[in-house]
């Protein structure tokens, strides 16, 4: 199984720890920064790509990565938008829109 993890913050780190227990699962990790929590906590050595995933490019990127499942770390988006007023509500709506538009199965964690 091939899983694309978008964002590697708290929930992403926990998901990675669980997914690493199964050698049949391949996880592709992208984040908007090159050293997210999963890298600083040494859960992974590096992200596979630094990408800003949006409603506009989710399907183009997914077609390139060919995942069976997409996981979106909700904390990673909130981290990136934390300086904006009302960022939590915006980040949640943004992630829900990405999941709705995606042609691939998508779960927000």
Secondary structure, DSSP 4 states (H G I P E B T S, - for coil): -EEEEE--SHHHHHHHHHHTT-TT-EEEEEESSSS-HHHHTTSSSS-SEE----TTTHHHHHHHH--SEEEE-HHHHHHHTTTSTTHHHHHHHHHHHHHHH-SS-EEE-
